[in-house]
């Protein structure tokens, strides 16, 4: 499995290797914003549920009550809770960095 994962990271990005249409067939239409809204760009923004769980656990360690129940943090973090918030933040960032400036230019 590790060898397959390593080989997968060496694949050149194309319509066939893209995970989402924003990385593949629509890539040319969203070229400037791919760092924000594509699967590859999203990896830089920690929307992995486990990564968020670790961040929260680190913050909870200093809380008197929460520090006693750290092992239950994952149960409070369903993937949809985290993904919904992450998607909203990604869209907000992409709009500020790319969409709104493009709209201002076209005036």
N, CA, C and O atoms as CSV, one atom per row, in Angstrom:
chain,resi,resn,atom,element,x,y,z
A,1,UNK,N,N,0.820,-1.201,0.000
A,1,UNK,CA,C,0.000,0.000,0.000
A,1,UNK,C,C,0.858,1.257,0.000
A,1,UNK,O,O,0.519,2.243,-0.654
A,2,UNK,N,N,1.970,1.224,0.731
A,2,UNK,CA,C,2.849,2.392,0.784
A,2,UNK,C,C,3.466,2.667,-0.582
A,2,UNK,O,O,3.608,3.822,-0.984
A,3,UNK,N,N,3.833,1.593,-1.299
A,3,UNK,CA,C,4.411,1.767,-2.630
A,3,UNK,C,C,3.390,2.360,-3.598
A,3,UNK,O,O,3.731,3.203,-4.428
A,4,UNK,N,N,2.138,1.918,-3.488
A,4,UNK,CA,C,1.083,2.457,-4.353
A,4,UNK,C,C,0.835,3.922,-4.047
A,4,UNK,O,O,0.637,4.723,-4.960
A,5,UNK,N,N,0.843,4.280,-2.773
A,5,UNK,CA,C,0.642,5.681,-2.394
A,5,UNK,C,C,1.785,6.550,-2.903
A,5,UNK,O,O,1.558,7.660,-3.384
A,6,UNK,N,N,3.010,6.049,-2.799
A,6,UNK,CA,C,4.164,6.805,-3.291
A,6,UNK,C,C,4.088,6.976,-4.796
A,6,UNK,O,O,4.381,8.055,-5.313
A,7,UNK,N,N,3.697,5.920,-5.511
A,7,UNK,CA,C,3.570,6.008,-6.965
A,7,UNK,C,C,2.477,6.985,-7.356
A,7,UNK,O,O,2.618,7.708,-8.342
A,8,UNK,N,N,1.396,7.018,-6.602
A,8,UNK,CA,C,0.282,7.917,-6.909
A,8,UNK,C,C,0.687,9.375,-6.775
A,8,UNK,O,O,0.181,10.222,-7.512
A,9,UNK,N,N,1.583,9.685,-5.857
A,9,UNK,CA,C,1.997,11.077,-5.686
A,9,UNK,C,C,2.917,11.535,-6.803
A,9,UNK,O,O,3.118,12.735,-6.986
A,10,UNK,N,N,3.491,10.572,-7.569
A,10,UNK,CA,C,4.385,10.911,-8.668
A,10,UNK,C,C,3.651,11.119,-9.983
A,10,UNK,O,O,4.267,11.517,-10.971
A,11,UNK,N,N,2.344,10.857,-10.018
A,11,UNK,CA,C,1.585,11.008,-11.255
A,11,UNK,C,C,1.479,12.472,-11.648
A,11,UNK,O,O,1.264,13.348,-10.810
A,12,UNK,N,N,1.632,12.711,-12.923
A,12,UNK,CA,C,1.461,14.070,-13.433
A,12,UNK,C,C,-0.023,14.420,-13.439
A,12,UNK,O,O,-0.859,13.581,-13.776
A,13,UNK,N,N,-0.347,15.636,-13.072
A,13,UNK,CA,C,-1.745,16.056,-13.042
A,13,UNK,C,C,-2.287,16.142,-14.463
A,13,UNK,O,O,-1.710,16.815,-15.317
A,14,UNK,N,N,-3.392,15.459,-14.707
A,14,UNK,CA,C,-4.072,15.502,-15.996
A,14,UNK,C,C,-5.550,15.261,-15.744
A,14,UNK,O,O,-5.963,15.022,-14.609
A,15,UNK,N,N,-6.352,15.325,-16.811
A,15,UNK,CA,C,-7.781,15.054,-16.647
A,15,UNK,C,C,-8.020,13.648,-16.122
A,15,UNK,O,O,-9.018,13.405,-15.443
A,16,UNK,N,N,-7.123,12.722,-16.423
A,16,UNK,CA,C,-7.294,11.341,-15.986
A,16,UNK,C,C,-6.817,11.091,-14.561
A,16,UNK,O,O,-7.312,10.182,-13.895
A,17,UNK,N,N,-5.868,11.880,-14.089
A,17,UNK,CA,C,-5.357,11.662,-12.734
A,17,UNK,C,C,-6.003,12.586,-11.710
A,17,UNK,O,O,-5.812,12.405,-10.508
A,18,UNK,N,N,-6.752,13.559,-12.166
A,18,UNK,CA,C,-7.383,14.529,-11.265
A,18,UNK,C,C,-8.462,13.862,-10.425
A,18,UNK,O,O,-9.190,12.994,-10.907
A,19,UNK,N,N,-8.558,14.268,-9.186
A,19,UNK,CA,C,-9.576,13.731,-8.295
A,19,UNK,C,C,-10.880,14.497,-8.451
A,19,UNK,O,O,-11.959,13.910,-8.368
A,20,UNK,N,N,-10.792,15.793,-8.675
A,20,UNK,CA,C,-11.994,16.600,-8.843
A,20,UNK,C,C,-11.984,17.256,-10.221
A,20,UNK,O,O,-10.918,17.419,-10.815
A,21,UNK,N,N,-13.137,17.630,-10.734
A,21,UNK,CA,C,-13.191,18.325,-12.026
A,21,UNK,C,C,-12.422,19.646,-12.018
A,21,UNK,O,O,-11.965,20.103,-13.065
A,22,UNK,N,N,-12.278,20.261,-10.846
A,22,UNK,CA,C,-11.540,21.523,-10.780
A,22,UNK,C,C,-10.055,21.308,-11.021
A,22,UNK,O,O,-9.362,22.220,-11.473
A,23,UNK,N,N,-9.563,20.122,-10.728
A,23,UNK,CA,C,-8.173,19.796,-11.036
A,23,UNK,C,C,-8.038,19.291,-12.462
A,23,UNK,O,O,-6.964,19.396,-13.055
A,24,UNK,N,N,-9.097,18.752,-13.014
A,24,UNK,CA,C,-9.051,18.119,-14.323
A,24,UNK,C,C,-9.670,18.941,-15.426
A,24,UNK,O,O,-9.097,19.940,-15.863
A,25,UNK,N,N,-10.843,18.524,-15.880
A,25,UNK,CA,C,-11.417,19.106,-17.097
A,25,UNK,C,C,-11.767,20.587,-16.985
A,25,UNK,O,O,-11.815,21.277,-18.004
A,26,UNK,N,N,-12.012,21.093,-15.779
A,26,UNK,CA,C,-12.299,22.522,-15.632
A,26,UNK,C,C,-11.088,23.309,-15.142
A,26,UNK,O,O,-11.201,24.493,-14.826
A,27,UNK,N,N,-9.951,22.667,-15.080
A,27,UNK,CA,C,-8.747,23.293,-14.547
A,27,UNK,C,C,-8.383,24.604,-15.214
A,27,UNK,O,O,-7.989,25.555,-14.539
A,28,UNK,N,N,-8.512,24.667,-16.535
A,28,UNK,CA,C,-8.141,25.898,-17.244
A,28,UNK,C,C,-9.085,27.050,-16.919
A,28,UNK,O,O,-8.709,28.216,-17.045
A,29,UNK,N,N,-10.289,26.736,-16.510
A,29,UNK,CA,C,-11.272,27.793,-16.205
A,29,UNK,C,C,-11.082,28.383,-14.809
A,29,UNK,O,O,-11.528,29.497,-14.535
A,30,UNK,N,N,-10.426,27.639,-13.938
A,30,UNK,CA,C,-10.223,28.116,-12.562
A,30,UNK,C,C,-8.737,28.144,-12.210
A,30,UNK,O,O,-8.354,27.984,-11.051
A,31,UNK,N,N,-7.920,28.347,-13.223
A,31,UNK,CA,C,-6.472,28.232,-13.063
A,31,UNK,C,C,-5.905,29.052,-11.906
A,31,UNK,O,O,-5.107,28.526,-11.130
A,32,UNK,N,N,-6.279,30.283,-11.768
A,32,UNK,CA,C,-5.736,31.126,-10.709
A,32,UNK,C,C,-6.174,30.744,-9.322
A,32,UNK,O,O,-5.491,31.068,-8.350
A,33,UNK,N,N,-7.297,30.063,-9.200
A,33,UNK,CA,C,-7.828,29.732,-7.880
A,33,UNK,C,C,-7.592,28.287,-7.468
A,33,UNK,O,O,-8.057,27.878,-6.404
A,34,UNK,N,N,-6.886,27.499,-8.275
A,34,UNK,CA,C,-6.685,26.094,-7.943
A,34,UNK,C,C,-5.959,25.896,-6.618
A,34,UNK,O,O,-6.188,24.894,-5.940
A,35,UNK,N,N,-5.116,26.800,-6.246
A,35,UNK,CA,C,-4.433,26.692,-4.965
A,35,UNK,C,C,-5.382,26.767,-3.792
A,35,UNK,O,O,-5.030,26.380,-2.678
A,36,UNK,N,N,-6.583,27.260,-4.032
A,36,UNK,CA,C,-7.570,27.385,-2.968
A,36,UNK,C,C,-8.652,26.318,-3.036
A,36,UNK,O,O,-9.049,25.773,-2.006
A,37,UNK,N,N,-9.133,26.013,-4.242
A,37,UNK,CA,C,-10.352,25.207,-4.330
A,37,UNK,C,C,-10.162,23.825,-4.932
A,37,UNK,O,O,-11.135,23.079,-5.038
A,38,UNK,N,N,-8.966,23.457,-5.326
A,38,UNK,CA,C,-8.787,22.128,-5.901
A,38,UNK,C,C,-8.378,21.136,-4.824
A,38,UNK,O,O,-8.052,21.524,-3.702
A,39,UNK,N,N,-8.396,19.858,-5.169
A,39,UNK,CA,C,-7.999,18.829,-4.219
A,39,UNK,C,C,-6.547,19.012,-3.812
A,39,UNK,O,O,-6.214,18.890,-2.634
A,40,UNK,N,N,-5.678,19.305,-4.778
A,40,UNK,CA,C,-4.263,19.498,-4.452
A,40,UNK,C,C,-4.060,20.750,-3.603
A,40,UNK,O,O,-3.283,20.732,-2.648
A,41,UNK,N,N,-4.739,21.814,-3.938
A,41,UNK,CA,C,-4.607,23.037,-3.149
A,41,UNK,C,C,-5.204,22.872,-1.772
A,41,UNK,O,O,-4.675,23.394,-0.791
A,42,UNK,N,N,-6.306,22.147,-1.699
A,42,UNK,CA,C,-6.963,21.916,-0.424
A,42,UNK,C,C,-6.102,21.199,0.579
A,42,UNK,O,O,-6.272,21.368,1.787
A,43,UNK,N,N,-5.166,20.389,0.084
A,43,UNK,CA,C,-4.299,19.657,0.998
A,43,UNK,C,C,-3.480,20.601,1.859
A,43,UNK,O,O,-3.100,20.251,2.976
A,44,UNK,N,N,-3.205,21.789,1.353
A,44,UNK,CA,C,-2.438,22.761,2.116
A,44,UNK,C,C,-3.278,23.472,3.173
A,44,UNK,O,O,-2.733,24.227,3.979
A,45,UNK,N,N,-4.556,23.255,3.187
A,45,UNK,CA,C,-5.441,23.987,4.088
A,45,UNK,C,C,-5.957,23.164,5.248
A,45,UNK,O,O,-6.908,23.597,5.900
A,46,UNK,N,N,-5.326,21.869,5.585
A,46,UNK,CA,C,-5.630,20.958,6.715
A,46,UNK,C,C,-7.084,20.630,6.866
A,46,UNK,O,O,-7.572,20.687,7.995
A,47,UNK,N,N,-7.896,20.260,5.745
A,47,UNK,CA,C,-9.267,19.876,6.002
A,47,UNK,C,C,-9.394,18.398,6.252
A,47,UNK,O,O,-10.494,17.855,6.152
A,48,UNK,N,N,-8.377,17.770,6.554
A,48,UNK,CA,C,-8.399,16.386,6.962
A,48,UNK,C,C,-8.965,16.321,8.383
A,48,UNK,O,O,-8.525,17.047,9.274
A,49,UNK,N,N,-9.931,15.452,8.571
A,49,UNK,CA,C,-10.609,15.366,9.867
A,49,UNK,C,C,-9.616,15.057,10.983
A,49,UNK,O,O,-9.698,15.635,12.066
A,50,UNK,N,N,-8.693,14.160,10.724
A,50,UNK,CA,C,-7.724,13.783,11.752
A,50,UNK,C,C,-6.832,14.974,12.115
A,50,UNK,O,O,-6.513,15.174,13.287
A,51,UNK,N,N,-6.434,15.757,11.124
A,51,UNK,CA,C,-5.590,16.923,11.397
A,51,UNK,C,C,-6.333,17.929,12.270
A,51,UNK,O,O,-5.762,18.487,13.207
A,52,UNK,N,N,-7.601,18.155,11.963
A,52,UNK,CA,C,-8.394,19.078,12.773
A,52,UNK,C,C,-8.573,18.531,14.181
A,52,UNK,O,O,-8.522,19.278,15.158
A,53,UNK,N,N,-8.783,17.229,14.278
A,53,UNK,CA,C,-8.911,16.595,15.597
A,53,UNK,C,C,-7.658,16.852,16.436
A,53,UNK,O,O,-7.759,17.175,17.619
A,54,UNK,N,N,-6.481,16.710,15.829
A,54,UNK,CA,C,-5.230,16.940,16.559
A,54,UNK,C,C,-5.081,18.398,16.996
A,54,UNK,O,O,-4.619,18.676,18.102
A,55,UNK,N,N,-5.473,19.317,16.125
A,55,UNK,CA,C,-5.401,20.739,16.479
A,55,UNK,C,C,-6.304,21.018,17.680
A,55,UNK,O,O,-5.899,21.689,18.630
A,56,UNK,N,N,-7.525,20.498,17.626
A,56,UNK,CA,C,-8.458,20.712,18.731
A,56,UNK,C,C,-7.950,20.070,20.014
A,56,UNK,O,O,-8.028,20.675,21.084
A,57,UNK,N,N,-7.432,18.857,19.918
A,57,UNK,CA,C,-6.902,18.183,21.114
A,57,UNK,C,C,-5.784,19.008,21.751
A,57,UNK,O,O,-5.713,19.128,22.974
A,58,UNK,N,N,-4.922,19.567,20.924
A,58,UNK,CA,C,-3.838,20.394,21.469
A,58,UNK,C,C,-4.380,21.616,22.197
A,58,UNK,O,O,-3.838,22.017,23.227
A,59,UNK,N,N,-5.436,22.206,21.673
A,59,UNK,CA,C,-6.039,23.361,22.343
A,59,UNK,C,C,-6.768,22.951,23.620
A,59,UNK,O,O,-6.760,23.674,24.616
A,60,UNK,N,N,-7.394,21.787,23.573
A,60,UNK,CA,C,-8.158,21.309,24.740
A,60,UNK,C,C,-7.260,20.877,25.885
A,60,UNK,O,O,-7.720,20.836,27.026
A,61,UNK,N,N,-6.000,20.554,25.631
A,61,UNK,CA,C,-5.090,20.081,26.682
A,61,UNK,C,C,-4.953,21.091,27.821
A,61,UNK,O,O,-4.726,20.713,28.970
A,62,UNK,N,N,-5.092,22.362,27.497
A,62,UNK,CA,C,-4.934,23.410,28.511
A,62,UNK,C,C,-6.239,23.772,29.207
A,62,UNK,O,O,-6.246,24.622,30.098
A,63,UNK,N,N,-7.332,23.148,28.820
A,63,UNK,CA,C,-8.636,23.428,29.415
A,63,UNK,C,C,-8.889,22.443,30.554
A,63,UNK,O,O,-8.740,21.234,30.380
A,64,UNK,N,N,-9.265,22.956,31.700
A,64,UNK,CA,C,-9.409,22.117,32.896
A,64,UNK,C,C,-10.358,20.935,32.688
A,64,UNK,O,O,-10.017,19.807,33.042
A,65,UNK,N,N,-11.521,21.173,32.129
A,65,UNK,CA,C,-12.511,20.109,31.960
A,65,UNK,C,C,-12.244,19.268,30.716
A,65,UNK,O,O,-12.261,18.038,30.776
A,66,UNK,N,N,-11.999,19.931,29.594
A,66,UNK,CA,C,-11.819,19.207,28.333
A,66,UNK,C,C,-10.574,18.333,28.321
A,66,UNK,O,O,-10.547,17.303,27.647
A,67,UNK,N,N,-9.558,18.724,29.047
A,67,UNK,CA,C,-8.323,17.936,29.059
A,67,UNK,C,C,-8.543,16.536,29.622
A,67,UNK,O,O,-7.754,15.631,29.352
A,68,UNK,N,N,-9.597,16.352,30.393
A,68,UNK,CA,C,-9.883,15.029,30.978
A,68,UNK,C,C,-10.608,14.098,30.014
A,68,UNK,O,O,-10.716,12.902,30.286
A,69,UNK,N,N,-11.107,14.619,28.890
A,69,UNK,CA,C,-11.871,13.796,27.948
A,69,UNK,C,C,-11.334,13.919,26.515
A,69,UNK,O,O,-12.101,13.859,25.554
A,70,UNK,N,N,-10.038,14.088,26.381
A,70,UNK,CA,C,-9.430,14.274,25.055
A,70,UNK,C,C,-9.719,13.122,24.103
A,70,UNK,O,O,-9.871,13.334,22.900
A,71,UNK,N,N,-9.794,11.905,24.632
A,71,UNK,CA,C,-10.012,10.749,23.756
A,71,UNK,C,C,-11.369,10.773,23.065
A,71,UNK,O,O,-11.589,10.018,22.118
A,72,UNK,N,N,-12.274,11.618,23.515
A,72,UNK,CA,C,-13.601,11.720,22.907
A,72,UNK,C,C,-13.694,12.845,21.864
A,72,UNK,O,O,-14.763,13.068,21.296
A,73,UNK,N,N,-12.615,13.536,21.614
A,73,UNK,CA,C,-12.622,14.640,20.655
A,73,UNK,C,C,-13.092,14.176,19.285
A,73,UNK,O,O,-13.880,14.863,18.635
A,74,UNK,N,N,-12.621,13.025,18.843
A,74,UNK,CA,C,-12.996,12.542,17.512
A,74,UNK,C,C,-14.500,12.325,17.382
A,74,UNK,O,O,-15.069,12.570,16.318
A,75,UNK,N,N,-15.140,11.874,18.438
A,75,UNK,CA,C,-16.583,11.640,18.379
A,75,UNK,C,C,-17.356,12.940,18.160
A,75,UNK,O,O,-18.452,12.929,17.601
A,76,UNK,N,N,-16.792,14.035,18.595
A,76,UNK,CA,C,-17.448,15.330,18.413
A,76,UNK,C,C,-17.140,15.940,17.051
A,76,UNK,O,O,-17.725,16.954,16.671
A,77,UNK,N,N,-16.228,15.325,16.327
A,77,UNK,CA,C,-15.792,15.854,15.025
A,77,UNK,C,C,-16.218,14.906,13.914
A,77,UNK,O,O,-15.402,14.122,13.430
A,78,UNK,N,N,-17.456,14.961,13.507
A,78,UNK,CA,C,-17.841,14.148,12.358
A,78,UNK,C,C,-17.213,14.773,11.131
A,78,UNK,O,O,-16.987,15.983,11.099
A,79,UNK,N,N,-16.935,13.985,10.144
A,79,UNK,CA,C,-16.265,14.513,8.955
A,79,UNK,C,C,-17.101,15.600,8.284
A,79,UNK,O,O,-16.538,16.547,7.733
A,80,UNK,N,N,-18.404,15.490,8.315
A,80,UNK,CA,C,-19.238,16.518,7.685
A,80,UNK,C,C,-19.165,17.836,8.435
A,80,UNK,O,O,-19.193,18.897,7.811
A,81,UNK,N,N,-19.071,17.797,9.760
A,81,UNK,CA,C,-18.920,19.043,10.511
A,81,UNK,C,C,-17.684,19.794,10.054
A,81,UNK,O,O,-17.741,20.988,9.761
A,82,UNK,N,N,-16.588,19.097,9.996
A,82,UNK,CA,C,-15.319,19.724,9.627
A,82,UNK,C,C,-15.300,20.083,8.148
A,82,UNK,O,O,-14.866,21.176,7.784
A,83,UNK,N,N,-15.766,19.174,7.286
A,83,UNK,CA,C,-15.755,19.455,5.851
A,83,UNK,C,C,-16.643,20.635,5.491
A,83,UNK,O,O,-16.261,21.450,4.652
A,84,UNK,N,N,-17.805,20.747,6.096
A,84,UNK,CA,C,-18.688,21.878,5.799
A,84,UNK,C,C,-18.026,23.202,6.152
A,84,UNK,O,O,-18.095,24.157,5.379
A,85,UNK,N,N,-17.389,23.265,7.311
A,85,UNK,CA,C,-16.694,24.491,7.704
A,85,UNK,C,C,-15.499,24.752,6.796
A,85,UNK,O,O,-15.248,25.890,6.400
A,86,UNK,N,N,-14.765,23.693,6.468
A,86,UNK,CA,C,-13.594,23.854,5.605
A,86,UNK,C,C,-13.995,24.350,4.224
A,86,UNK,O,O,-13.339,25.232,3.670
A,87,UNK,N,N,-15.060,23.795,3.663
A,87,UNK,CA,C,-15.503,24.226,2.338
A,87,UNK,C,C,-15.935,25.688,2.346
A,87,UNK,O,O,-15.653,26.427,1.403
A,88,UNK,N,N,-16.605,26.098,3.386
A,88,UNK,CA,C,-17.014,27.499,3.479
A,88,UNK,C,C,-15.791,28.418,3.544
A,88,UNK,O,O,-15.767,29.464,2.896
A,89,UNK,N,N,-14.783,28.033,4.320
A,89,UNK,CA,C,-13.571,28.844,4.418
A,89,UNK,C,C,-12.791,28.860,3.104
A,89,UNK,O,O,-12.232,29.890,2.725
A,90,UNK,N,N,-12.752,27.726,2.412
A,90,UNK,CA,C,-12.072,27.662,1.118
A,90,UNK,C,C,-12.744,28.592,0.122
A,90,UNK,O,O,-12.068,29.356,-0.569
A,91,UNK,N,N,-14.070,28.535,0.043
A,91,UNK,CA,C,-14.799,29.396,-0.895
A,91,UNK,C,C,-14.637,30.866,-0.550
A,91,UNK,O,O,-14.504,31.705,-1.441
A,92,UNK,N,N,-14.647,31.181,0.741
A,92,UNK,CA,C,-14.460,32.566,1.167
A,92,UNK,C,C,-13.074,33.073,0.748
A,92,UNK,O,O,-12.941,34.180,0.227
A,93,UNK,N,N,-12.060,32.257,0.980
A,93,UNK,CA,C,-10.694,32.640,0.626
A,93,UNK,C,C,-10.529,32.785,-0.884
A,93,UNK,O,O,-9.899,33.732,-1.354
A,94,UNK,N,N,-11.092,31.848,-1.642
A,94,UNK,CA,C,-10.998,31.910,-3.108
A,94,UNK,C,C,-11.731,33.125,-3.656
A,94,UNK,O,O,-11.262,33.758,-4.602
A,95,UNK,N,N,-12.869,33.452,-3.075
A,95,UNK,CA,C,-13.629,34.620,-3.525
A,95,UNK,C,C,-12.830,35.904,-3.291
A,95,UNK,O,O,-12.769,36.769,-4.164
A,96,UNK,N,N,-12.221,36.022,-2.114
A,96,UNK,CA,C,-11.437,37.221,-1.810
A,96,UNK,C,C,-10.196,37.327,-2.679
A,96,UNK,O,O,-9.853,38.410,-3.154
A,97,UNK,N,N,-9.523,36.197,-2.888
A,97,UNK,CA,C,-8.247,36.224,-3.599
A,97,UNK,C,C,-8.389,36.254,-5.117
A,97,UNK,O,O,-7.520,36.791,-5.805
A,98,UNK,N,N,-9.485,35.678,-5.657
A,98,UNK,CA,C,-9.569,35.532,-7.116
A,98,UNK,C,C,-10.861,36.056,-7.728
A,98,UNK,O,O,-10.823,36.826,-8.687
A,99,UNK,N,N,-11.986,35.655,-7.193
A,99,UNK,CA,C,-13.262,36.008,-7.814
A,99,UNK,C,C,-13.543,37.505,-7.743
A,99,UNK,O,O,-13.830,38.126,-8.767
A,100,UNK,N,N,-13.464,38.088,-6.562
A,100,UNK,CA,C,-13.761,39.515,-6.420
A,100,UNK,C,C,-12.782,40.393,-7.188
A,100,UNK,O,O,-13.219,41.342,-7.839
A,101,UNK,N,N,-11.463,40.120,-7.143
A,101,UNK,CA,C,-10.549,40.922,-7.964
A,101,UNK,C,C,-10.840,40.800,-9.465
A,101,UNK,O,O,-10.728,41.782,-10.198
A,102,UNK,N,N,-11.212,39.602,-9.922
A,102,UNK,CA,C,-11.552,39.419,-11.338
A,102,UNK,C,C,-12.799,40.206,-11.707
A,102,UNK,O,O,-12.884,40.774,-12.796
A,103,UNK,N,N,-13.755,40.237,-10.808
A,103,UNK,CA,C,-14.990,41.005,-11.075
A,103,UNK,C,C,-14.691,42.503,-11.084
A,103,UNK,O,O,-15.243,43.241,-11.900
A,104,UNK,N,N,-13.815,42.954,-10.176
A,104,UNK,CA,C,-13.447,44.370,-10.156
A,104,UNK,C,C,-12.715,44.772,-11.435
A,104,UNK,O,O,-12.907,45.880,-11.936
A,105,UNK,N,N,-11.878,43.877,-11.964
A,105,UNK,CA,C,-11.142,44.154,-13.199
A,105,UNK,C,C,-12.075,44.311,-14.396
A,105,UNK,O,O,-11.814,45.108,-15.297
A,106,UNK,N,N,-13.158,43.551,-14.396
A,106,UNK,CA,C,-14.057,43.551,-15.553
A,106,UNK,C,C,-15.004,44.743,-15.583
A,106,UNK,O,O,-15.784,44.885,-16.525
A,107,UNK,N,N,-14.950,45.589,-14.584
A,107,UNK,CA,C,-15.826,46.774,-14.550
A,107,UNK,C,C,-15.446,47.755,-15.602
A,107,UNK,O,O,-16.072,48.808,-15.720
